[in-house]
Amino acid sequence: MSQLERELGVKLFKKTRSGIELTQAGRDFYGYVRKALPEYQHEVAHLQQYKRESTFVLSMGALPLTEEYGFAECFAAYRVRNTSVQIKFYERNQNDLLDKLKRNKIDIALARTDFLDEDWFEYTDIVQDELVLVCPSDHPLAERERIDVGELRNERFILLEEQSEVTKMFLSACNAEGFNPNSPLHHTRHRMLIKAVQHHMGTSVLSRRLVTTYQATDIACISFDKPLYSTIGFTWLLGEQPSAIAQRFMDYVKSDFAKRYHLHEGRGGALRLPATES
């Protein structure tokens, strides 16, 4: 402590009867350190890529959909080929992931890129997936192949949380048709929404892949007349150039994903999942 005070030229601590307390200068400096330390730790981790015979740490977050889309297999394949890279993985919702990026708690995030604030983030798209209406197989709409959003104004919905990009996109489509959907129930996890649909609690709107991999025979997926697509990609903090390790990881995952599922590029370079799957 004395060495730090000598270096700064001010008193940071004072002795009291109960121990040691911060001076006003100490409190000011502590406030600065709390903000600066995460950036310093982030840069130290970034510099590890230049050390020989080193274990590199890649800190990343992802939405809870890596199993359904097959990203988990891509991650595992990368790890087998790059044993010197230690991946710290966090599964969170969209808002939490973006908050972690802003605070330099993670290097990159696998997130939805549809409504990203480009004043804060940069990104590279990986895959587009169609949004579909999800209903019980005995619902009057279940036999339809396509449906207009305007026909759903009297439906009862159970949707992902209001901050979800999927929900935002669907609400925007409903507003364009002149109504707000009746949605008394929201949840952060798509699996819970699918179970709610199975129990006839209402209909939902989800990415097709999240529903089809669930392999439930008592629910149906219906496309919209005006297709809605949501895009998933890697994102990082604006101005924070991804490290060489992070860039190679992202490139590998996108390439491996495309090879596994024989996908072709859609708009913006994203791979597009087929509208129907076996």
C-alpha positions as CSV (number, residue, x, y, z in Angstrom):
1,M,0.0,0.0,0.0
2,S,2.8,2.4,0.9
3,Q,4.5,1.7,-2.5
4,L,1.3,2.6,-4.3
5,E,0.9,5.8,-2.3
6,R,4.5,6.8,-3.1
7,E,3.9,6.1,-6.8
8,L,0.8,8.2,-6.9
9,G,2.0,10.9,-4.5
10,V,-1.2,10.9,-2.4
11,K,-2.5,9.2,0.7
12,L,-5.0,6.5,-0.2
13,F,-5.5,5.0,3.3
14,K,-5.8,6.2,6.8
15,K,-5.7,4.4,10.1
16,T,-8.7,4.4,12.4
17,R,-9.5,2.7,15.7
18,S,-11.3,0.0,13.8
19,G,-8.6,-0.5,11.2
20,I,-7.8,1.1,7.9
21,E,-10.2,3.2,5.7
22,L,-9.9,4.8,2.3
23,T,-9.3,8.6,2.2
24,Q,-11.3,10.6,-0.3
25,A,-8.4,10.3,-2.8
26,G,-8.5,6.5,-2.1
27,R,-12.2,6.3,-2.8
28,D,-11.8,8.3,-6.1
29,F,-8.9,6.0,-7.1
30,Y,-10.9,2.9,-6.2
31,G,-13.7,4.0,-8.5
32,Y,-11.3,4.4,-11.3
33,V,-9.7,1.0,-10.7
34,R,-13.0,-0.8,-10.7
35,K,-13.7,0.5,-14.2
36,A,-10.2,0.1,-15.5
37,L,-9.3,-3.4,-14.1
38,P,-11.6,-5.4,-16.4
39,E,-10.1,-3.7,-19.5
40,Y,-6.6,-4.4,-18.2
41,Q,-7.4,-8.0,-17.6
42,H,-9.0,-8.3,-21.0
43,E,-5.8,-6.9,-22.6
44,V,-3.5,-9.2,-20.6
45,A,-5.6,-12.2,-21.9
46,H,-5.4,-10.8,-25.4
47,L,-1.6,-10.6,-25.2
48,Q,-1.3,-14.3,-24.3
49,Q,-1.7,-15.2,-27.9
50,Y,1.9,-13.9,-28.5
51,K,3.5,-16.2,-26.0
52,R,5.0,-19.4,-27.2
53,E,3.9,-22.8,-25.7
54,S,1.1,-21.0,-24.0
55,T,-2.5,-22.0,-23.2
56,F,-4.7,-19.4,-24.7
57,V,-8.0,-18.5,-23.1
58,L,-11.1,-17.7,-25.2
59,S,-14.0,-16.4,-23.2
60,M,-17.3,-16.6,-25.0
61,G,-21.0,-16.5,-24.4
62,A,-23.9,-18.0,-26.3
63,L,-27.7,-18.1,-26.3
64,P,-29.2,-21.3,-25.1
65,L,-29.5,-22.9,-28.5
66,T,-26.0,-24.4,-29.2
67,E,-27.3,-28.0,-29.0
68,E,-30.4,-27.4,-31.2
69,Y,-28.4,-25.7,-34.0
70,G,-25.4,-28.0,-33.8
71,F,-22.9,-25.3,-32.7
72,A,-21.9,-27.5,-29.7
73,E,-20.6,-30.1,-32.2
74,C,-18.6,-27.3,-34.0
75,F,-17.2,-26.1,-30.7
76,A,-16.1,-29.7,-29.7
77,A,-14.5,-30.3,-33.1
78,Y,-12.5,-27.0,-32.8
79,R,-11.4,-27.9,-29.3
80,V,-10.1,-31.3,-30.5
81,R,-8.0,-29.6,-33.2
82,N,-6.8,-26.8,-30.9
83,T,-5.9,-28.3,-27.6
84,S,-3.9,-25.2,-26.5
85,V,-7.1,-23.1,-26.5
86,Q,-9.1,-23.1,-23.3
87,I,-12.7,-22.0,-23.9
88,K,-14.6,-20.4,-21.0
89,F,-18.2,-20.7,-22.0
90,Y,-21.2,-18.9,-20.6
91,E,-24.9,-19.6,-21.6
92,R,-27.0,-16.5,-21.1
93,N,-29.9,-14.6,-22.7
94,Q,-29.3,-11.8,-25.3
95,N,-29.3,-8.9,-22.8
96,D,-26.9,-10.6,-20.5
97,L,-24.5,-11.5,-23.3
98,L,-24.4,-7.9,-24.6
99,D,-23.8,-6.6,-21.1
100,K,-20.9,-9.0,-20.6
101,L,-19.4,-7.8,-23.8
102,K,-19.7,-4.1,-22.7
103,R,-18.0,-4.9,-19.5
104,N,-15.2,-7.0,-21.2
105,K,-16.3,-10.1,-19.3
106,I,-16.3,-12.1,-22.6
107,D,-14.4,-11.8,-25.9
108,I,-17.2,-12.8,-28.3
109,A,-20.8,-13.9,-28.1
110,L,-23.0,-16.1,-30.2
111,A,-26.2,-14.0,-30.3
112,R,-29.0,-12.8,-32.6
113,T,-27.8,-9.9,-34.7
114,D,-31.2,-8.6,-36.0
115,F,-31.4,-5.6,-33.7
116,L,-27.8,-5.1,-32.5
117,D,-26.9,-1.5,-31.7
118,E,-24.1,-0.8,-34.2
119,D,-22.9,2.1,-32.0
120,W,-21.8,-0.6,-29.6
121,F,-21.2,-3.8,-31.5
122,E,-19.7,-5.4,-34.6
123,Y,-20.7,-8.8,-35.8
124,T,-20.4,-11.5,-38.5
125,D,-23.6,-13.4,-39.4
126,I,-23.6,-17.2,-39.4
127,V,-27.1,-18.6,-40.0
128,Q,-30.6,-17.4,-40.7
129,D,-33.6,-19.4,-39.5
130,E,-37.3,-18.9,-40.3
131,L,-39.7,-17.9,-37.5
132,V,-42.8,-20.0,-37.4
133,L,-46.1,-20.2,-35.6
134,V,-46.1,-23.1,-33.1
135,C,-49.4,-24.6,-32.1
136,P,-50.8,-28.0,-30.8
137,S,-51.3,-30.5,-33.5
138,D,-55.0,-30.5,-32.8
139,H,-55.3,-26.7,-33.1
140,P,-57.6,-25.5,-36.0
141,L,-54.6,-23.9,-37.7
142,A,-52.3,-27.0,-37.5
143,E,-53.2,-28.2,-41.0
144,R,-52.2,-24.9,-42.6
145,E,-48.9,-24.6,-44.5
146,R,-48.8,-20.8,-44.3
147,I,-50.7,-18.1,-42.4
148,D,-50.9,-14.3,-42.5
149,V,-49.9,-12.5,-39.3
150,G,-53.2,-10.6,-39.4
151,E,-55.2,-13.8,-38.9
152,L,-53.7,-14.2,-35.4
153,R,-55.2,-11.1,-33.7
154,N,-57.5,-13.3,-31.6
155,E,-54.9,-15.9,-30.6
156,R,-53.5,-16.3,-27.1
157,F,-49.7,-16.3,-27.3
158,I,-46.9,-17.5,-25.0
159,L,-43.7,-15.9,-26.2
160,L,-40.0,-15.5,-25.3
161,E,-39.2,-12.6,-23.1
162,E,-40.1,-9.1,-24.5
163,Q,-36.4,-8.3,-24.9
164,S,-35.9,-11.3,-27.2
165,E,-35.1,-10.5,-30.8
166,V,-37.6,-13.1,-31.9
167,T,-40.4,-11.5,-29.9
168,K,-39.4,-8.1,-31.1
169,M,-39.6,-9.2,-34.7
170,F,-43.0,-10.8,-34.2
171,L,-44.4,-7.9,-32.4
172,S,-43.3,-5.6,-35.2
173,A,-45.1,-7.8,-37.7
174,C,-48.3,-7.7,-35.6
175,N,-48.1,-3.9,-35.2
176,A,-47.8,-3.6,-39.0
177,E,-51.1,-5.4,-39.1
178,G,-52.7,-3.0,-36.6
179,F,-52.8,-5.1,-33.4
180,N,-50.9,-6.1,-30.3
181,P,-50.9,-9.8,-29.7
182,N,-52.5,-11.2,-26.5
183,S,-49.5,-12.5,-24.7
184,P,-50.0,-12.9,-21.0
185,L,-47.1,-15.4,-20.6
186,H,-43.4,-14.9,-21.4
187,H,-40.4,-17.1,-20.6
188,T,-36.6,-17.0,-21.2
189,R,-36.3,-20.5,-22.5
190,H,-37.8,-21.9,-25.6
191,R,-38.1,-25.4,-24.2
192,M,-40.6,-24.1,-21.6
193,L,-42.6,-22.4,-24.3
194,I,-42.8,-25.6,-26.3
195,K,-44.1,-27.5,-23.2
196,A,-46.7,-24.8,-22.7
197,V,-47.9,-25.2,-26.2
198,Q,-48.1,-29.0,-25.7
199,H,-50.3,-28.3,-22.7
200,H,-52.6,-26.1,-24.8
201,M,-51.7,-22.9,-22.9
202,G,-51.5,-21.0,-26.2
203,T,-49.5,-20.7,-29.4
204,S,-46.0,-19.4,-29.8
205,V,-43.5,-18.0,-32.3
206,L,-40.0,-19.5,-32.4
207,S,-37.2,-20.3,-34.8
208,R,-38.0,-23.4,-36.8
209,R,-34.9,-25.2,-35.8
210,L,-35.6,-24.9,-32.1
211,V,-38.9,-26.6,-32.6
212,T,-38.0,-29.4,-35.1
213,T,-35.1,-30.6,-33.0
214,Y,-37.5,-31.0,-30.1
215,Q,-39.0,-33.9,-32.1
216,A,-42.5,-33.6,-30.6
217,T,-45.4,-35.1,-32.6
218,D,-48.1,-33.2,-30.8
219,I,-47.1,-29.7,-32.1
220,A,-47.1,-28.1,-35.6
221,C,-45.0,-25.4,-37.3
222,I,-46.6,-23.0,-39.7
223,S,-44.8,-20.6,-41.9
224,F,-45.9,-17.0,-42.3
225,D,-47.1,-15.6,-45.7
226,K,-44.5,-12.9,-45.4
227,P,-41.5,-14.9,-44.1
228,L,-39.8,-13.7,-41.0
229,Y,-36.1,-14.6,-40.6
230,S,-33.9,-14.2,-37.5
231,T,-30.1,-14.2,-37.9
232,I,-27.5,-15.7,-35.4
233,G,-23.9,-14.7,-35.5
234,F,-20.8,-13.8,-33.6
235,T,-20.6,-10.3,-32.1
236,W,-18.0,-8.4,-30.2
237,L,-17.5,-4.9,-28.8
238,L,-17.1,-2.1,-31.4
239,G,-13.5,-1.1,-31.7
240,E,-12.2,-4.2,-30.0
241,Q,-10.6,-6.1,-32.8
242,P,-11.0,-9.9,-32.0
243,S,-7.8,-11.6,-31.1
244,A,-6.2,-14.0,-33.6
245,I,-7.5,-16.9,-31.5
246,A,-11.0,-15.5,-31.5
247,Q,-11.0,-14.8,-35.2
248,R,-9.7,-18.3,-36.1
249,F,-12.4,-19.8,-33.8
250,M,-15.2,-17.8,-35.5
251,D,-13.9,-18.7,-39.0
252,Y,-13.7,-22.4,-38.1
253,V,-17.2,-22.6,-36.5
254,K,-18.9,-20.9,-39.5
255,S,-17.0,-23.2,-42.0
256,D,-17.6,-26.3,-40.0
257,F,-21.3,-25.4,-39.6
258,A,-21.7,-25.0,-43.3
259,K,-20.1,-28.3,-44.1
260,R,-22.1,-30.2,-41.6
261,Y,-25.5,-28.9,-42.9
262,H,-24.7,-28.3,-46.6
263,L,-26.0,-24.8,-46.3
264,H,-25.8,-21.9,-48.9
265,E,-25.5,-18.2,-48.2
266,G,-28.5,-15.9,-47.8
267,R,-28.5,-12.1,-47.4
268,G,-25.5,-10.6,-45.7
269,G,-23.4,-13.7,-46.1
270,A,-25.4,-15.7,-43.5
271,L,-26.2,-19.4,-44.2
272,R,-29.9,-20.1,-44.5
273,L,-31.5,-23.1,-43.0
274,P,-34.1,-24.7,-45.3
275,A,-37.7,-23.8,-44.7
276,T,-38.6,-27.4,-44.2
277,E,-36.6,-30.2,-42.6
278,S,-37.0,-33.9,-42.5
